[in-house]
Amino acid sequence: SLQMSLVNAQRRVAGIALAIALTVTCVAHAHDPGLSTARLAVVGESLRVELTFAKRDVEALQSMSTGTARAFVPREIEARIRQRVVVEIDGQPARPDALAIETDANDNVEIRLDFAQSHAAHIKLDMPLLRELPFGHRQVVTLLDARGGVVEQRMLSASESTFDGELRKGDQSVTRT
């Protein structure tokens, strides 16, 4: 009957409208995965590790420990960086000689760690901090030689958060092993 066809058509239209509404809602609430950077460079007698994160990702890290939204406070993130950014030089754990945390004009948080390396042969960077960032976060690691030339770029994530590199004799550039 005509009335039954109209009821079925209305149900189909209502179902399609609901599906579209749910799709739009899910897309609107999706969070783009974060992207951070790490630069490893030989600077004189030091290995410099420079990390750059979006300020909102750092604030999310701080908020995790308290369960409430918190503004960025450099001294509060320093301990987390010291624990969750792990560097080994020639198989030995290395502690940074200097650590600086600043914000830039683009609302990013820049973290600089300097390690004495005195011509090390092997460098390992482990970033367990990535496992604490929102799902899907990635980090682009750029390795630079002593002249500032790019040796390699590689993507790290929560599931693959470790880089092993070898320093070649002579030019002190970093290569992946």
ZITABEL-V334828 format. One record per pair of residues at least 12 apart in sequence whose C-alpha atoms are under 10 Angstrom apart, sorted by the first residue. I is the first residue (numbers start at 1). J is the second residue. D is the distance in Angstrom with one decimal. If there is no record, write none. Layout:
i	j	d
I	J	D
I	J	D
//
This chain:
i	j	d
31	134	8.8
31	135	9.2
31	136	9.4
32	134	9.3
32	135	9.4
32	136	8.2
32	137	8.7
33	57	10.0
33	133	9.3
33	134	6.9
33	135	6.7
33	136	4.9
33	137	4.9
33	138	7.4
34	53	8.4
34	54	7.6
34	56	9.4
34	57	7.4
34	133	8.1
34	134	7.3
34	135	8.5
34	136	7.0
34	137	4.5
34	138	6.3
34	139	8.3
35	52	9.1
35	53	7.3
35	54	7.8
35	57	9.4
35	136	8.8
35	137	5.8
35	138	5.0
35	139	5.6
35	140	7.5
35	155	9.8
35	156	9.9
35	157	9.6
36	51	7.4
36	52	5.6
36	53	4.8
36	54	7.0
36	57	9.2
36	108	9.4
36	109	9.8
36	130	9.5
36	137	7.8
36	138	6.4
36	139	4.6
36	140	6.4
36	141	8.8
36	155	9.8
36	156	9.6
37	50	7.9
37	51	5.6
37	52	5.2
37	53	6.9
37	54	9.8
37	110	9.5
37	138	8.4
37	139	5.1
37	140	4.8
37	141	5.9
37	142	7.7
37	155	9.1
37	156	9.4
38	50	5.5
38	51	4.5
38	52	6.6
38	53	9.1
38	110	9.8
38	111	9.3
38	112	9.7
38	127	9.9
38	139	6.8
38	140	6.1
38	141	4.6
38	142	6.2
38	143	8.5
38	153	9.7
38	154	9.7
38	155	9.7
38	156	9.6
39	51	6.6
39	52	8.8
39	112	9.5
39	140	8.3
39	141	5.7
39	142	4.8
39	143	6.0
39	144	7.4
39	150	9.9
39	153	9.2
40	113	9.7
40	114	9.9
40	123	9.8
40	125	9.1
40	141	7.5
40	142	6.4
40	143	5.0
40	144	6.1
40	145	8.6
40	150	10.0
40	174	8.4
41	114	9.7
41	142	8.5
41	143	6.2
41	144	4.8
41	145	6.1
41	146	6.7
41	147	9.1
41	148	7.4
41	149	9.4
41	150	9.4
41	172	9.5
41	173	8.2
41	174	8.0
42	114	9.7
42	115	9.6
42	116	9.9
42	117	8.4
42	118	9.8
42	119	9.0
42	143	9.1
42	144	7.1
42	145	6.1
42	146	5.0
42	147	8.4
42	148	8.4
42	167	9.4
42	171	9.9
42	172	7.1
42	173	7.5
42	174	8.4
43	114	8.9
43	115	9.7
43	116	9.8
43	117	9.6
43	144	9.6
43	145	8.8
43	146	6.3
43	147	8.8
43	148	9.0
43	172	9.9
44	116	9.4
44	117	9.3
44	118	8.7
44	119	9.5
44	146	7.6
45	114	9.9
45	115	8.7
45	116	6.3
45	117	6.1
45	118	5.2
45	119	7.1
45	120	9.6
45	146	9.9
46	96	9.9
46	97	9.3
46	113	9.8
46	114	6.3
46	115	5.3
46	116	4.6
46	117	5.1
46	118	6.8
46	119	8.5
46	120	9.6
47	87	10.0
47	89	9.4
47	96	9.3
47	113	8.3
47	114	5.8
47	115	5.1
47	116	6.3
47	117	5.8
47	118	8.7
47	119	9.3
47	120	9.2
47	123	9.2
47	146	9.7
48	96	9.1
48	98	9.5
48	99	9.9
48	112	7.0
48	113	5.8
48	114	4.6
48	115	6.3
48	116	8.8
48	117	9.4
49	85	9.7
49	87	9.2
49	96	9.4
49	99	9.6
49	111	8.1
49	112	5.8
49	113	5.1
49	114	6.4
49	115	8.2
49	125	9.2
49	141	9.9
49	142	10.0
49	143	9.6
50	99	9.8
50	100	9.5
50	101	9.9
50	110	7.0
50	111	5.7
50	112	4.5
50	113	6.4
50	114	8.6
50	141	9.7
50	142	9.8
51	85	9.8
51	101	9.4
51	109	8.1
51	110	5.8
51	111	5.0
51	112	6.4
51	113	8.4
51	139	9.2
51	140	9.8
51	141	9.1
52	101	9.7
52	102	9.7
52	103	9.2
52	104	9.6
52	108	6.5
52	109	5.6
52	110	4.6
52	111	6.3
52	112	8.8
52	139	9.2
52	140	9.9
53	103	9.5
53	107	9.1
53	108	5.6
53	109	5.2
53	110	6.7
53	111	8.4
53	139	9.0
54	103	9.4
54	106	8.7
54	107	6.7
54	108	4.6
54	109	6.1
54	110	8.9
55	71	9.1
55	72	7.2
55	103	7.9
55	104	9.5
55	106	9.1
55	107	5.8
55	108	4.9
55	109	5.5
55	110	9.2
56	70	9.8
56	71	8.8
56	72	8.3
56	107	8.6
56	108	8.4
56	109	9.1
57	72	9.6
57	108	9.3
57	109	9.1
57	132	9.7
57	133	6.8
57	134	7.7
57	137	9.4
58	70	9.7
58	71	9.0
58	72	6.8
58	73	9.2
58	74	9.5
58	77	7.7
58	108	9.0
58	109	7.5
58	133	8.4
59	71	5.9
59	72	5.2
59	73	8.3
59	77	9.0
59	109	9.9
60	72	9.0
60	132	9.2
60	133	7.6
60	134	8.3
61	77	8.1
61	80	9.0
61	129	9.0
61	132	6.9
61	133	6.7
61	134	9.0
62	76	7.4
62	77	6.9
62	80	9.1
64	132	8.7
64	133	9.7
72	103	9.5
72	109	9.0
73	101	9.7
74	100	8.9
74	101	6.1
74	102	7.4
74	103	9.1
74	109	9.0
74	111	9.5
75	100	9.8
75	101	8.3
77	101	8.7
77	111	9.9
78	99	8.1
78	100	8.6
78	101	7.7
78	111	9.0
80	129	8.0
81	99	9.2
81	101	9.9
81	111	8.7
81	113	9.5
81	127	9.3
81	128	9.7
81	129	7.5
82	95	8.0
82	96	8.2
82	99	8.8
82	113	9.3
83	127	9.7
83	128	8.8
83	129	8.5
84	126	7.9
84	127	6.1
84	128	5.2
84	129	4.9
84	130	8.5
84	131	9.6
84	132	9.5
85	113	9.6
85	125	7.4
85	126	6.1
85	127	5.0
85	128	6.6
85	129	6.5
85	130	9.2
86	124	8.0
86	125	5.8
86	126	5.0
86	127	6.4
86	128	7.9
86	129	9.3
86	162	9.2
87	113	10.0
87	115	8.7
87	123	7.2
87	124	5.6
87	125	4.7
87	126	6.4
87	127	8.8
87	162	9.8
87	163	9.7
87	164	9.9
88	115	9.8
88	117	9.9
88	122	8.0
88	123	5.7
88	124	5.0
88	125	6.7
88	126	8.5
88	164	9.2
89	115	9.0
89	116	9.1
89	117	6.9
89	118	9.7
89	119	9.7
89	120	6.4
89	121	7.7
89	122	5.8
89	123	4.7
89	124	6.6
89	125	9.0
89	165	9.7
89	166	9.9
90	117	9.0
90	119	9.8
90	120	6.1
90	121	6.0
90	122	4.7
90	123	6.2
90	124	8.2
90	166	9.2
90	167	10.0
91	120	9.9
91	121	9.5
91	122	7.1
91	123	7.6
91	124	7.8
92	122	9.6
92	123	9.2
92	124	9.4
93	123	9.9
93	124	9.2
94	114	10.0
94	115	7.0
94	116	8.3
94	117	8.9
94	123	9.8
94	124	9.8
95	113	9.0
95	114	8.7
95	115	6.7
95	116	8.7
96	112	9.4
96	113	5.7
96	114	5.3
96	115	4.7
96	116	7.7
97	113	7.5
97	114	5.7
97	115	5.5
97	116	6.9
98	112	7.8
98	113	5.7
98	114	5.2
98	115	7.4
98	116	9.7
99	111	7.2
99	112	5.6
99	113	4.6
99	114	6.6
99	115	9.4
100	112	5.1
100	113	6.7
100	114	9.0
101	113	9.0
119	167	7.9
119	168	9.3
119	169	8.2
119	170	9.4
119	172	7.1
120	166	8.5
120	167	6.7
120	168	9.1
120	169	9.2
120	172	8.5
121	165	8.5
121	166	5.7
121	167	4.9
121	168	6.9
121	169	7.8
121	172	8.6
121	173	9.9
121	174	9.1
122	164	7.5
122	165	5.9
122	166	4.6
122	167	6.0
122	168	9.1
122	174	8.7
122	175	9.4
122	176	9.9
122	177	9.4
123	163	8.3
123	164	6.0
123	165	5.1
123	166	6.1
123	167	7.5
123	174	8.2
123	175	9.5
123	176	9.5
124	162	7.3
124	163	5.7
124	164	4.4
124	165	6.1
124	166	8.6
124	176	9.8
125	141	10.0
125	161	8.3
125	162	5.7
125	163	5.1
125	164	6.4
125	165	8.3
126	156	9.6
126	160	9.2
126	161	5.8
126	162	4.3
126	163	6.3
126	164	8.5
127	139	9.4
127	156	8.4
127	157	8.7
127	158	8.3
127	160	8.9
127	161	5.2
127	162	6.2
127	163	8.6
128	157	9.4
128	158	7.3
128	159	9.4
128	160	9.4
128	161	6.4
128	162	8.3
129	157	9.8
129	158	8.2
129	161	8.6
130	156	8.3
130	157	6.3
130	158	5.1
130	159	8.7
130	160	9.2
130	161	6.9
131	157	7.6
131	158	4.4
131	159	7.5
131	160	9.4
131	161	8.1
132	158	7.9
133	157	9.6
133	158	8.1
134	158	9.4
135	157	9.3
135	158	8.0
136	157	7.4
136	158	7.8
136	159	9.8
137	156	8.8
137	157	6.3
137	158	7.3
138	155	6.6
138	156	5.7
138	157	4.8
138	158	7.6
138	159	9.9
138	160	9.6
138	161	9.3
139	154	8.3
139	155	5.6
139	156	5.0
139	157	6.3
139	158	9.2
139	161	8.7
140	153	6.8
140	154	5.8
140	155	4.6
140	156	6.3
140	157	9.0
141	153	5.5
141	154	5.2
141	155	6.1
141	156	7.1
141	163	8.7
142	154	6.6
142	155	8.9
142	174	9.9
143	165	8.9
143	173	8.1
143	174	6.2
143	175	7.6
143	176	8.9
144	172	9.4
144	173	6.6
144	174	6.6
144	175	9.1
145	167	8.8
145	168	9.5
145	171	7.1
145	172	6.2
145	173	3.9
145	174	6.0
145	175	9.0
146	171	6.7
146	172	6.0
146	173	6.1
146	174	8.9
147	171	8.2
147	172	9.0
147	173	8.4
148	173	9.1
149	173	8.4
150	173	8.9
150	174	9.1
150	175	10.0
151	173	7.0
151	174	6.5
151	175	6.4
151	176	8.8
152	173	10.0
152	174	8.1
152	175	7.0
152	176	7.5
153	176	9.5
154	176	9.3
163	176	7.5
163	177	8.5
164	176	6.0
164	177	5.9
165	177	5.6
//
